[in-house]
Amino acid sequence: MEKSELSQRDMVATSFYEKALQAYMDLGNFPEKVQELKVKIQETNEAALKTEYETITAKVRLPREETDEYLRMYEGRETIEIFKIMGLDMNLIPSYEKAQQEAIELAKQSVFHHIAPLSLMKGNISVKHISEEGEKLEYETILNFQMRYRIIASMLLSEIFTLLEKEHPKYIDSLTQYLSSSEIIDDKRIEIIQHGLRAYEKKEYVAAIHILVFQIEGVLRDLLGKLGLSTFSYKNNEKRKRVLSDILATLSQIEGIDKDFLKFIEIFLSDIRGDNYRNEIAHGLLSLEDFTKENAQLLLLVLIQLASYSIDKKDK
């Protein structure tokens, strides 16, 4: 059997099984059939991944002279000053609007690419079908935005941390001090975050990331409380702490918080169309190679930029 024929067969089978699954779920009282179809979907997705999909990689390099020029504003400074600059450096967070403009241009240039339905894969599961024009445009925007912050992380952010390691080998102590001075981050959280920073310093990225990612969520939830907003949701007669996606949606309505920064946190940590890093960690879906130094540095960037904010209490 030709490879293309197998791919087509598996993709069609997956679509059929998904429709059957929805039908049985709507009918109810067929738990065994539902489970059987879920297994079938997983098997056909695995087969399609081996034949239909391929990973495309590309290396992007920023000229060394441009990187060196950028780093000059960080060189020869004290560590606290470097963190203050990082907290305000707009070059470290991409523009969502620019990512959207790129997606619009792509849609104009490649009409078929934009019309064709998309299937969003996570591992061997198709987690979301994207067919509406608005949905596809938003998804392409997210991909562009994601690519931009990954490029920034590898070309700029990593260079800043390399400079810190070279000029200030004990910079983690200063980072703890910098975060502690923020009115956004409570002392009790600093005690936990410090364990994450020490793990990062020891290159124990699995431990560092597990600590930092959930403390970031906690800091953002605490921020709601500091702003006089509810930190819990109420549903089905139950009170529950607000989840990250809900927290970010609420904070996006607050004047003074950079919207690109919130988009970065959302796409990196909680959007299934992006890295969805927080949720992938929480549900044990990642492999060892996903706990990288780069991802740890992105989490440190989130904390550094969060620490740069202060709350302006206005008289009523």
N, C-alpha and C positions, 0 to 999 in steps of 0.2 A: 504494500500500500504506500502510495506517495505521501510524503510528509504533509503537504498542503491539504490532501484529502483527510488525513487524520485530524488535523487541526480544525477543519471545518466541521467534521463530525462531532468532535468533542465540544466545540462551542455551541453547536445547535442542540446537542444533548443537554448541556448545562441549562440553556434557556428553557427547554421543555420541562426539565426536572424542577426548575424554580417556579414555573407556572403551576405545575402539579402540586408542589409544596404549598403554595399560597391557597390553592383550592381546598386542600385537605385541612389546612389550618382554619379556613373560614367555616368549613363544615363542623369542625370540632369532633371530639371523641374518636380520633384516629391517631393516638400517640405513637404506635408502632410504625405506622405508615409514614408519619412525619419524620421520625428518626431515620427510617430507611432512606427517604429521599434526601435528607441532609447529608448522609454518608455518600450517596450517589453524586450529589453536587460537588462534594469535596473531591471525590475521585476524578470526575470529569474536568474539574478545574486544574487538578494536578497534571493531568494528561495534556490539557491545553497549554499550560505554562511551559511544558517541555518542548512544545512544537510551535505554538502560535506567537508567543511573546519572546522578545529578546531585550537584553539590557544594552543600552547605548551609553557609552561614556566618552567624555571629551575633556581634555586638559586645557585649562585657561590660565594664562600666565600674565601677570601685571609686570611691565618693565621694571627692572630693579631700581632704576633712577627715580621712578614715580613713587615706589614704596619708600625709598630712602627719604625723599622729599616730604612725604606724609609723616614719617616717624620723627622728623626734626622737632615737631611741637611736643614730643614726649621725651626726647633725649635730655639728659643732664638735669632732670627734675627730681624732686623728692617724691617718694611713693604716694603720699596722700594727695599731692598735686596731680600726679598721673591719674589717680582714680577719679578725681574731680573732673579732669578733662574727659576721661572716658565716659563719665556720667552725662556729659553734655555733647559729646561728639556725634554729630548727625551723620557722619560717614559710616558709623558702625551699624546703623539701622536703615534698611532700604526703604524706598518710597513705594507704598502700595498703589498710589495713583499712577506712577510710572510703569509699574508692573501691569496695571490695567490697560494703559495706553498701548503697551506692547502686545497684549492679548487681542485688543481690537484690531491692530495692524495685521497681526497674524491671521485673524478671521477674514480680513479683506483679501489677503494675498493667497490664502489657501481655503477656498470655499468648501471643498469636499471634506477637508480635515475638520472644519468647524461644524458641518452638517452631520457627519457620521456620529452615531451614538458611542458613548464611552463606557467601559466597565472598569471600575476602580478596584484593583486587586490588593489585598493585604495577605501576604503569604499565599496560600492556595485557595483563598476564599474571595469571591467577588462580593465586596461589602456594599457597593453602591453603583447603581446604573445612572448615568448622566445623559439625558437626551434633549432636554429643553435648551433653547438657545441661551437664555440667561444663565442657566446652571453651568453650561459649557464655558461661557465667557468667564464666569467667576472661578471655575476650576482652573482654566488656563492662567488666570491672573494669579491664583495661589501658587501654581507651579513656577511661574516667573519670579514671584516674590521669594519663594523657597530657594530657587537657584541663586538669587541675588544674595541672600543672607549666608548661604553656604560659601559663595565666592568670597564674601567679606570675611567670614570666619577663617578661611584658609590663607587669604592674602594679607589681611590687615590685623585682625584680632590676634591671630597666632604670633604675628611679628611683635605686637605690643607685649604679649606675655614673655616672648623670648627676650625682649629688651629688659623687662622687669627681672627675669631670672639672671641676666648678665650683670645689670647695674645694681640690683637690690636682691641678693640671694634669699634674704629673710622677709620678702615682701608680704608673705601670708600674714605675718604678725601685724603689719600696717593695714592690710585689707580688713582684718578683724576689727582693728581700731576704727577704720573708716566706716564700716557697716554699723558699728556700735554707736557712732555719733549721730546716726540718722534717727529722726523722729518717726520714721515709717516702720522701722524694725524694732520690735520689743526685745528687752534684755533676755527674756526666757527663750526667745527664738535664737538669739545670738549664741546662747550656750549650745544649742543643737547645731546651728550652722557652723560653728567653730569645729565640730567633729568632722563635718563635710570638708571644710577647708584643709584640715590636717590630713585627711585621707587624700585629697587632691595633691597636696605637697609631697606625699609619699608615693604618688603615681598610682594610688589605689582607686582607679576611676569608677569601678563598679560600686564601691562603698560611697564614694563622694557623690556620685550622681543620685543614688537612691536617697541620700539624705537631703541634698540641695533641692531636688525637683519638688518634693512635697512641702518643704519649708517655704519655697516661693509661693506655692498655692496658699499656704497659711498666712504669709505676709500680705498677700493681696486680699484675703478675706478679712484680716485684721484692719486693713486700710478702709474697707467698707465701714467697719465699726467706728473708726476714727473720723470718718466723714459723716457720721450720724445716720448711716444706712443699715438696714437689716443684714445680719450675717447668716440668717437661716431662711429656708423656704417652708411653706406650709402647703401640704398636699395630702389628700385622703386622710384627714384628721391626724397627720403626723408632721412634726417639726424636724427638719433635717438641715444640716449645715449646707450652705450653698456650694454647688460644685464649680469647678474652675470656669467652665464655659459661661455659666450664669454670672459669675463674678466679673468676668471680662466684659460681657455685654452691658452690665450695669456701669462699670467704670468708664466705658466708652462714651457714656452720656455726661460724664463729668468734665466741666471746663478746666483746662490747664494740664490734662494728661495727654501726652503725645499719642495720637491715634495710630501712627505707624508702629510705635513701640508696643501698643496693645495688640495690634495685628500680628506682630512678630511673635509675641508670647502665645497668642491663640493658635497660629499655624504651626509653630514649633512644638507646642505642648498639648493642644487639646482638639485640633481639627482633624477629623479622620481623612480629609483630603490632603493634609500636609504631613508633617512628621508624626503628629499625634503622640509625641514622645512620653508625656506624662501617663497617658492611658495605656500605652504599650508596655510601659514599665509596671504599672499597677496590676495589670492582668497577666504578667509573666510571659509576654509574647516575644521578647527580644533574645537575641543570641549574645554571647560574650563580646563579639566584635562590634556590637552596637554601642557599647559603653566606652566611647572614645574620649581622648583628650579634647578633641574639638567640641564635642557635645558638652563636656564639663565646662569648658571655657565659655560656651554660649550661656550656660546657666549662671556662671559668675558674672557675665555681662549683664544679665537680667537683674541680679542683685545689686550690682554697682550702679546701674541706671535707676533702679527703684530708690536706692539710698540718696540719690541726688534730689528727690522731691521733698518738699515741705508742705505743711497744711496751712493754708491762709484762712484763719478763722475770722469771718466777717460778722460784724454786729448785725443783729436782726433789726 
